[in-house]
């Protein structure tokens, strides 16, 4: 391999980690924003409305930039993205947040990297080194161990919903990243949202509350954030990062998401962030560094 090609590969990998980190920072606000929104809005309406709003924005981008339609062979992969990140994760987390706090639910996000890495192997054909899995499992163990220690039996319904959301999200991340190598990151999420629009828009109107008089400004701000940032803008960076830097490797950045999200939950929602929560996420940060070194 020539020096130029090696340098180019390193630049793409570095760019992948930078884009991935920006995506993680954006996603970190998703659960606190959802928590605020479901206090005044029905979870099903929130899921449908956020997808419909993001889809209309994505459709406008696709039309303005004259993007070619996906090929027929790419539609099954787009359907998996829809199931995982357009419908599954937003709906299940919104339902879970009716039972648990955002600080508690954020800890489960620490399981996303291992799910994403597994689906990266299954769907993306990646083969990280054995040491990578040690760090990935250790990072997931930090957050899962904290969840058990904090009383996972406190709300079995909320915890099971969060676990299901994490599995579907990991699948959607890996599949979207794999498809991004051909279509491009923002194109993948935009087309997935457009595919879901004929279902989500009518459901948004059908589940819309009869009156918005009791919906406060924080709930509207939460809806705006999860619609534009969590559902669209974050994916512009995230899918590109996964495609450039590797699904399993860059996916480990999600271990940082609980740390960022816990800070948001504490500062914006006045939720309690314990010392053990911080210890678990700090341990996860160390595992990111180890996983990055042995990802290739």
C-alpha positions as CSV (number, residue, x, y, z in Angstrom):
1,X,0.0,0.0,0.0
2,X,1.4,3.4,-1.0
3,X,2.1,6.2,1.5
4,X,-0.7,8.3,0.0
5,X,-3.3,5.6,0.2
6,X,-2.2,4.8,3.8
7,X,-2.5,8.5,4.7
8,X,-5.9,8.7,3.0
9,X,-7.2,5.7,5.0
10,X,-6.0,7.3,8.3
11,X,-7.7,10.6,7.4
12,X,-10.9,8.7,6.7
13,X,-10.6,6.8,10.0
14,X,-9.9,10.0,12.0
15,X,-12.8,11.7,10.2
16,X,-15.0,8.8,11.1
17,X,-14.2,9.1,14.8
18,X,-14.8,12.9,14.7
19,X,-18.2,12.5,12.9
20,X,-19.1,9.7,15.2
21,X,-18.4,11.8,18.3
22,X,-20.5,14.7,17.0
23,X,-23.4,12.2,16.4
24,X,-23.0,10.9,20.0
25,X,-23.1,14.3,21.5
26,X,-26.3,15.1,19.6
27,X,-27.9,11.7,20.5
28,X,-27.0,12.3,24.2
29,X,-29.8,14.9,24.4
30,X,-32.4,12.5,23.0
31,X,-33.6,10.7,26.2
32,X,-33.7,13.9,28.4
33,X,-35.7,15.6,25.5
34,X,-38.0,12.6,25.2
35,X,-38.5,12.5,29.0
36,X,-39.6,16.2,28.9
37,X,-41.9,15.6,25.9
38,X,-43.7,12.6,27.2
39,X,-44.7,14.5,30.4
40,X,-47.3,16.3,28.2
41,X,-47.5,14.2,25.0
42,X,-48.5,10.7,24.3
43,X,-45.5,8.4,23.5
44,X,-47.1,7.1,20.3
45,X,-47.9,10.6,19.1
46,X,-44.4,11.7,19.9
47,X,-42.9,8.8,18.0
48,X,-45.1,9.4,14.9
49,X,-44.7,13.2,15.0
50,X,-41.0,13.3,15.3
51,X,-40.6,10.8,12.4
52,X,-43.0,12.8,10.2
53,X,-41.3,16.1,10.9
54,X,-37.9,14.7,10.2
55,X,-39.2,13.0,7.1
56,X,-40.5,16.2,5.6
57,X,-37.1,17.9,6.3
58,X,-35.3,14.9,4.8
59,X,-37.5,14.9,1.8
60,X,-36.9,18.5,1.2
61,X,-33.1,17.9,1.2
62,X,-33.4,14.9,-1.2
63,X,-35.4,17.0,-3.6
64,X,-33.3,20.1,-3.4
65,X,-30.1,18.1,-4.0
66,X,-31.7,15.9,-6.6
67,X,-30.7,12.6,-5.1
68,X,-31.3,9.4,-7.0
69,X,-33.9,7.0,-5.6
70,X,-32.6,3.9,-3.8
71,X,-32.3,0.7,-5.9
72,X,-34.8,-2.1,-5.3
73,X,-32.1,-4.2,-3.8
74,X,-31.5,-1.5,-1.1
75,X,-35.1,-1.3,0.1
76,X,-34.9,-4.3,2.5
77,X,-31.9,-2.6,4.3
78,X,-33.8,0.7,4.4
79,X,-36.8,-1.2,5.9
80,X,-34.4,-2.5,8.7
81,X,-33.3,1.1,9.4
82,X,-36.9,2.1,9.6
83,X,-37.7,-0.7,12.0
84,X,-34.7,0.0,14.2
85,X,-34.2,3.7,14.4
86,X,-37.2,5.4,12.9
87,X,-39.9,3.4,14.8
88,X,-38.5,0.9,17.2
89,X,-36.0,2.9,19.3
90,X,-38.1,6.1,19.5
91,X,-41.3,4.3,20.4
92,X,-39.8,1.9,22.9
93,X,-37.8,4.6,24.7
94,X,-40.8,6.9,24.8
95,X,-42.8,4.1,26.4
96,X,-40.0,3.2,28.8
97,X,-39.7,6.8,30.0
98,X,-43.2,6.6,31.3
99,X,-41.8,4.1,33.9
100,X,-38.2,5.2,34.5
101,X,-36.2,8.4,34.7
102,X,-34.0,9.5,31.9
103,X,-31.0,9.2,34.1
104,X,-31.8,5.5,34.7
105,X,-32.6,4.8,31.0
106,X,-29.4,6.5,29.8
107,X,-27.4,3.8,31.6
108,X,-28.9,1.3,29.2
109,X,-27.5,3.2,26.2
110,X,-24.1,1.9,27.4
111,X,-25.2,-1.5,26.0
112,X,-25.6,0.0,22.5
113,X,-21.9,-0.3,21.5
114,X,-21.8,-4.1,22.0
115,X,-25.1,-4.5,20.1
116,X,-23.9,-2.4,17.3
117,X,-20.6,-4.3,17.2
118,X,-22.3,-7.6,17.0
119,X,-24.6,-6.5,14.2
120,X,-21.5,-5.0,12.5
121,X,-20.0,-8.5,12.4
122,X,-23.3,-10.2,11.4
123,X,-24.5,-7.6,8.8
124,X,-21.3,-5.6,8.0
125,X,-18.8,-8.4,7.8
126,X,-16.4,-6.7,10.2
127,X,-13.8,-8.7,12.1
128,X,-12.4,-6.9,15.2
129,X,-9.5,-8.4,17.0
130,X,-10.2,-10.5,20.2
131,X,-8.9,-7.8,22.5
132,X,-11.6,-5.5,21.1
133,X,-14.3,-7.7,22.5
134,X,-12.7,-7.7,25.9
135,X,-12.9,-3.9,26.1
136,X,-16.4,-3.8,24.5
137,X,-17.8,-6.3,27.0
138,X,-16.1,-4.6,29.9
139,X,-17.6,-1.3,28.9
140,X,-21.0,-2.8,28.6
141,X,-20.4,-4.5,31.9
142,X,-19.8,-1.2,33.7
143,X,-23.2,0.2,32.6
144,X,-25.2,-3.0,33.0
145,X,-23.7,-3.7,36.4
146,X,-24.7,-0.2,37.5
147,X,-28.3,-0.8,36.3
148,X,-28.5,-4.0,38.3
149,X,-26.9,-2.4,41.4
150,X,-29.3,0.5,41.1
151,X,-32.3,-1.8,41.3
152,X,-33.3,-3.1,37.9
153,X,-36.3,-4.7,39.5
154,X,-37.7,-1.2,40.3
155,X,-39.5,-1.1,37.0
156,X,-39.2,-4.3,35.0
157,X,-41.5,-2.9,32.3
158,X,-39.3,0.2,31.7
159,X,-36.1,-1.9,31.8
160,X,-37.4,-4.5,29.3
161,X,-38.5,-1.7,27.0
162,X,-35.1,-0.1,27.1
163,X,-33.4,-3.4,26.4
164,X,-35.6,-4.1,23.4
165,X,-35.0,-0.5,22.2
166,X,-31.2,-1.0,22.4
167,X,-31.2,-4.2,20.4
168,X,-33.3,-2.7,17.6
169,X,-31.2,0.5,17.6
170,X,-28.0,-1.5,17.3
171,X,-29.4,-3.3,14.3
172,X,-30.6,-0.1,12.7
173,X,-27.2,1.6,13.3
174,X,-25.2,-1.3,11.8
175,X,-27.5,-1.7,8.8
176,X,-27.6,2.0,8.1
177,X,-23.8,2.3,8.3
178,X,-23.4,-0.6,5.9
179,X,-25.8,1.0,3.4
180,X,-24.2,4.5,3.9
181,X,-21.1,3.2,2.2
182,X,-23.1,3.1,-1.1
183,X,-25.8,5.8,-0.6
184,X,-24.2,8.2,1.8
185,X,-25.0,8.8,5.5
186,X,-27.6,11.6,5.3
187,X,-29.2,9.9,2.3
188,X,-29.8,6.7,4.2
189,X,-31.7,8.3,7.1
190,X,-33.6,10.6,4.8
191,X,-34.8,7.8,2.5
192,X,-35.7,5.7,5.6
193,X,-37.7,8.5,7.0
194,X,-39.4,9.1,3.6
195,X,-40.3,5.4,3.4
196,X,-41.9,5.6,6.8
197,X,-43.8,8.9,6.1
198,X,-47.0,7.4,4.6
199,X,-47.4,5.5,7.9
200,X,-46.1,7.9,10.4
201,X,-47.9,11.1,9.2
202,X,-51.5,9.6,9.3
203,X,-50.7,8.0,12.7
204,X,-49.5,11.4,14.0
205,X,-52.8,13.0,13.1
206,X,-54.7,10.0,14.4
207,X,-52.9,10.0,17.8
208,X,-52.8,13.7,18.1
209,X,-54.3,15.0,21.4
210,X,-57.7,16.7,21.1
211,X,-56.3,19.8,22.7
212,X,-52.7,21.2,23.0
213,X,-53.8,23.7,25.8
214,X,-52.0,21.6,28.5
215,X,-48.8,21.1,26.5
216,X,-46.1,23.3,27.9
217,X,-43.2,24.9,26.1
218,X,-40.6,22.3,27.4
219,X,-42.6,19.5,25.7
220,X,-42.6,21.4,22.4
221,X,-38.9,22.1,22.7
222,X,-38.4,18.4,23.4
223,X,-40.4,17.4,20.3
224,X,-38.4,19.9,18.2
225,X,-35.1,18.4,19.4
226,X,-35.9,14.8,18.9
227,X,-37.5,15.5,15.5
228,X,-34.7,17.6,14.0
229,X,-31.6,16.6,15.9
230,X,-32.2,13.1,17.2
231,X,-34.0,11.9,14.2
232,X,-32.1,13.6,11.4
233,X,-29.1,15.8,12.0
234,X,-27.5,13.4,14.4
235,X,-27.6,10.6,11.8
236,X,-25.9,12.8,9.2
237,X,-22.8,12.6,11.4
238,X,-23.3,9.2,12.9
239,X,-23.8,7.1,9.8
240,X,-20.9,8.8,8.1
241,X,-18.7,8.2,11.1
242,X,-19.7,4.5,11.2
243,X,-19.1,4.1,7.5
244,X,-15.7,5.8,7.6
245,X,-14.3,4.5,10.8
246,X,-15.9,1.1,11.1
247,X,-19.2,0.0,12.6
248,X,-17.7,-1.9,15.6
249,X,-14.9,0.6,16.3
250,X,-16.8,3.9,16.1
251,X,-19.8,2.4,17.7
252,X,-17.9,2.2,20.9
253,X,-18.2,6.0,21.2
254,X,-21.7,5.3,22.4
255,X,-20.2,4.4,25.7
256,X,-19.6,8.1,26.1
257,X,-23.3,8.9,25.5
258,X,-24.5,8.0,29.1
259,X,-21.8,10.3,30.5
260,X,-23.0,13.2,28.4
261,X,-26.6,12.4,28.9
262,X,-26.4,12.1,32.7
263,X,-24.9,15.6,32.8
264,X,-27.9,16.8,30.7
265,X,-30.4,15.0,32.9
266,X,-28.8,16.5,36.0
267,X,-28.6,20.1,34.7
268,X,-31.8,20.3,32.7
269,X,-34.2,18.0,34.6
270,X,-32.8,18.2,38.1
271,X,-32.5,14.4,38.2
272,X,-30.1,12.8,40.7
273,X,-26.8,11.6,39.3
274,X,-25.1,9.3,41.8
275,X,-21.4,8.7,42.2
276,X,-21.8,5.2,41.0
277,X,-23.4,6.4,37.8
278,X,-20.4,8.6,37.2
279,X,-18.0,5.8,38.1
280,X,-19.7,3.4,35.7
281,X,-19.5,5.9,32.8
282,X,-15.9,6.8,33.5
283,X,-15.0,3.2,33.4
284,X,-16.8,3.0,30.1
285,X,-14.7,5.9,28.8
286,X,-11.5,3.9,29.5
287,X,-13.0,1.0,27.6
288,X,-13.6,3.2,24.5
289,X,-9.9,4.0,24.4
290,X,-9.0,0.3,24.6
291,X,-11.6,-0.8,22.0
292,X,-10.4,1.9,19.6
293,X,-6.8,0.5,19.7
294,X,-7.8,-3.1,18.9
295,X,-10.8,-2.5,16.6
296,X,-8.8,-3.1,13.3
